[in-house]
Amino acid sequence: MSTASINTTALRHRDANAPLTDVIDAVDAEAWNKQSPCEGWTARDVVAHIVDTQREFLIGRGLDVGERPDLDDPAVGWREHTGRVATLLTDDTLVDAPYEGYFGPTTLGATFEQFYIWDLLVHRWDIAQSAGIPAAFTDAELDRMEAGADSFGDALYMDSVCKSGVEAASDDRQSRILARLGRRAEG
């Protein structure tokens, strides 16, 4: 299938998923149980969170995402899960399906882009931090992270979304955006 025939949601998922998968593949086995920047969560817990929230959303829309993958090896489980999701997102009818979302009428694709793809970006940094892997974002990714945070309004700081913002460790854009999301990136 050519890129031209893939819908925007599938393309954005692919673009956010590839660098996350690279980070997940680079995590050493012993680093999976290290504390992440997400309070009370290890790196493995962060992957489980991404898998479980995506599954919950898609199953809640009546979609078959198969069995939950085993996360004993998070990289293998992640690839299994995200492959299924990528396949689902190529269905234009699916991504255009309307439903009543948290912020009002929307589509499955719009919600997946606003929250679940945004989550791939933010949690890529969390997993990388746990494992001591550098995680730099492109300007386009930072734009997406910032736009996503803006779209949540005050709901950004609801339980299970982001901690309250913190003071940025440095004045670079990535540090400022991560600080807004309750994460301290050392400059």
Secondary structure as a PSIPRED ss2 file (coil, helix, strand):
# PSIPRED VFORMAT (PSIPRED V4.0)

   1 M C   1.000  0.000  0.000
   2 S C   1.000  0.000  0.000
   3 T H   0.000  1.000  0.000
   4 A H   0.000  1.000  0.000
   5 S H   0.000  1.000  0.000
   6 I C   1.000  0.000  0.000
   7 N C   1.000  0.000  0.000
   8 T H   0.000  1.000  0.000
   9 T H   0.000  1.000  0.000
  10 A H   0.000  1.000  0.000
  11 L H   0.000  1.000  0.000
  12 R H   0.000  1.000  0.000
  13 H H   0.000  1.000  0.000
  14 R H   0.000  1.000  0.000
  15 D H   0.000  1.000  0.000
  16 A H   0.000  1.000  0.000
  17 N H   0.000  1.000  0.000
  18 A H   0.000  1.000  0.000
  19 P H   0.000  1.000  0.000
  20 L H   0.000  1.000  0.000
  21 T H   0.000  1.000  0.000
  22 D H   0.000  1.000  0.000
  23 V H   0.000  1.000  0.000
  24 I H   0.000  1.000  0.000
  25 D H   0.000  1.000  0.000
  26 A H   0.000  1.000  0.000
  27 V C   1.000  0.000  0.000
  28 D C   1.000  0.000  0.000
  29 A H   0.000  1.000  0.000
  30 E H   0.000  1.000  0.000
  31 A H   0.000  1.000  0.000
  32 W H   0.000  1.000  0.000
  33 N H   0.000  1.000  0.000
  34 K C   1.000  0.000  0.000
  35 Q E   0.000  0.000  1.000
  36 S C   1.000  0.000  0.000
  37 P C   1.000  0.000  0.000
  38 C C   1.000  0.000  0.000
  39 E C   1.000  0.000  0.000
  40 G C   1.000  0.000  0.000
  41 W C   1.000  0.000  0.000
  42 T E   0.000  0.000  1.000
  43 A H   0.000  1.000  0.000
  44 R H   0.000  1.000  0.000
  45 D H   0.000  1.000  0.000
  46 V H   0.000  1.000  0.000
  47 V H   0.000  1.000  0.000
  48 A H   0.000  1.000  0.000
  49 H H   0.000  1.000  0.000
  50 I H   0.000  1.000  0.000
  51 V H   0.000  1.000  0.000
  52 D H   0.000  1.000  0.000
  53 T H   0.000  1.000  0.000
  54 Q H   0.000  1.000  0.000
  55 R H   0.000  1.000  0.000
  56 E H   0.000  1.000  0.000
  57 F H   0.000  1.000  0.000
  58 L H   0.000  1.000  0.000
  59 I H   0.000  1.000  0.000
  60 G H   0.000  1.000  0.000
  61 R C   1.000  0.000  0.000
  62 G C   1.000  0.000  0.000
  63 L C   1.000  0.000  0.000
  64 D C   1.000  0.000  0.000
  65 V C   1.000  0.000  0.000
  66 G C   1.000  0.000  0.000
  67 E C   1.000  0.000  0.000
  68 R C   1.000  0.000  0.000
  69 P C   1.000  0.000  0.000
  70 D C   1.000  0.000  0.000
  71 L C   1.000  0.000  0.000
  72 D C   1.000  0.000  0.000
  73 D C   1.000  0.000  0.000
  74 P H   0.000  1.000  0.000
  75 A H   0.000  1.000  0.000
  76 V H   0.000  1.000  0.000
  77 G H   0.000  1.000  0.000
  78 W H   0.000  1.000  0.000
  79 R H   0.000  1.000  0.000
  80 E H   0.000  1.000  0.000
  81 H H   0.000  1.000  0.000
  82 T H   0.000  1.000  0.000
  83 G H   0.000  1.000  0.000
  84 R H   0.000  1.000  0.000
  85 V H   0.000  1.000  0.000
  86 A H   0.000  1.000  0.000
  87 T H   0.000  1.000  0.000
  88 L H   0.000  1.000  0.000
  89 L H   0.000  1.000  0.000
  90 T C   1.000  0.000  0.000
  91 D C   1.000  0.000  0.000
  92 D H   0.000  1.000  0.000
  93 T H   0.000  1.000  0.000
  94 L H   0.000  1.000  0.000
  95 V H   0.000  1.000  0.000
  96 D C   1.000  0.000  0.000
  97 A C   1.000  0.000  0.000
  98 P E   0.000  0.000  1.000
  99 Y E   0.000  0.000  1.000
 100 E E   0.000  0.000  1.000
 101 G E   0.000  0.000  1.000
 102 Y C   1.000  0.000  0.000
 103 F C   1.000  0.000  0.000
 104 G E   0.000  0.000  1.000
 105 P E   0.000  0.000  1.000
 106 T E   0.000  0.000  1.000
 107 T E   0.000  0.000  1.000
 108 L H   0.000  1.000  0.000
 109 G H   0.000  1.000  0.000
 110 A H   0.000  1.000  0.000
 111 T H   0.000  1.000  0.000
 112 F H   0.000  1.000  0.000
 113 E H   0.000  1.000  0.000
 114 Q H   0.000  1.000  0.000
 115 F H   0.000  1.000  0.000
 116 Y H   0.000  1.000  0.000
 117 I H   0.000  1.000  0.000
 118 W H   0.000  1.000  0.000
 119 D H   0.000  1.000  0.000
 120 L H   0.000  1.000  0.000
 121 L H   0.000  1.000  0.000
 122 V H   0.000  1.000  0.000
 123 H H   0.000  1.000  0.000
 124 R H   0.000  1.000  0.000
 125 W H   0.000  1.000  0.000
 126 D H   0.000  1.000  0.000
 127 I H   0.000  1.000  0.000
 128 A H   0.000  1.000  0.000
 129 Q H   0.000  1.000  0.000
 130 S H   0.000  1.000  0.000
 131 A H   0.000  1.000  0.000
 132 G C   1.000  0.000  0.000
 133 I C   1.000  0.000  0.000
 134 P C   1.000  0.000  0.000
 135 A C   1.000  0.000  0.000
 136 A C   1.000  0.000  0.000
 137 F C   1.000  0.000  0.000
 138 T C   1.000  0.000  0.000
 139 D H   0.000  1.000  0.000
 140 A H   0.000  1.000  0.000
 141 E H   0.000  1.000  0.000
 142 L H   0.000  1.000  0.000
 143 D H   0.000  1.000  0.000
 144 R H   0.000  1.000  0.000
 145 M H   0.000  1.000  0.000
 146 E H   0.000  1.000  0.000
 147 A H   0.000  1.000  0.000
 148 G H   0.000  1.000  0.000
 149 A H   0.000  1.000  0.000
 150 D H   0.000  1.000  0.000
 151 S H   0.000  1.000  0.000
 152 F H   0.000  1.000  0.000
 153 G H   0.000  1.000  0.000
 154 D H   0.000  1.000  0.000
 155 A H   0.000  1.000  0.000
 156 L H   0.000  1.000  0.000
 157 Y H   0.000  1.000  0.000
 158 M C   1.000  0.000  0.000
 159 D C   1.000  0.000  0.000
 160 S C   1.000  0.000  0.000
 161 V C   1.000  0.000  0.000
 162 C C   1.000  0.000  0.000
 163 K C   1.000  0.000  0.000
 164 S C   1.000  0.000  0.000
 165 G C   1.000  0.000  0.000
 166 V C   1.000  0.000  0.000
 167 E C   1.000  0.000  0.000
 168 A C   1.000  0.000  0.000
 169 A C   1.000  0.000  0.000
 170 S C   1.000  0.000  0.000
 171 D C   1.000  0.000  0.000
 172 D C   1.000  0.000  0.000
 173 R H   0.000  1.000  0.000
 174 Q H   0.000  1.000  0.000
 175 S H   0.000  1.000  0.000
 176 R H   0.000  1.000  0.000
 177 I H   0.000  1.000  0.000
 178 L H   0.000  1.000  0.000
 179 A H   0.000  1.000  0.000
 180 R H   0.000  1.000  0.000
 181 L C   1.000  0.000  0.000
 182 G C   1.000  0.000  0.000
 183 R C   1.000  0.000  0.000
 184 R C   1.000  0.000  0.000
 185 A C   1.000  0.000  0.000
 186 E C   1.000  0.000  0.000
 187 G C   1.000  0.000  0.000
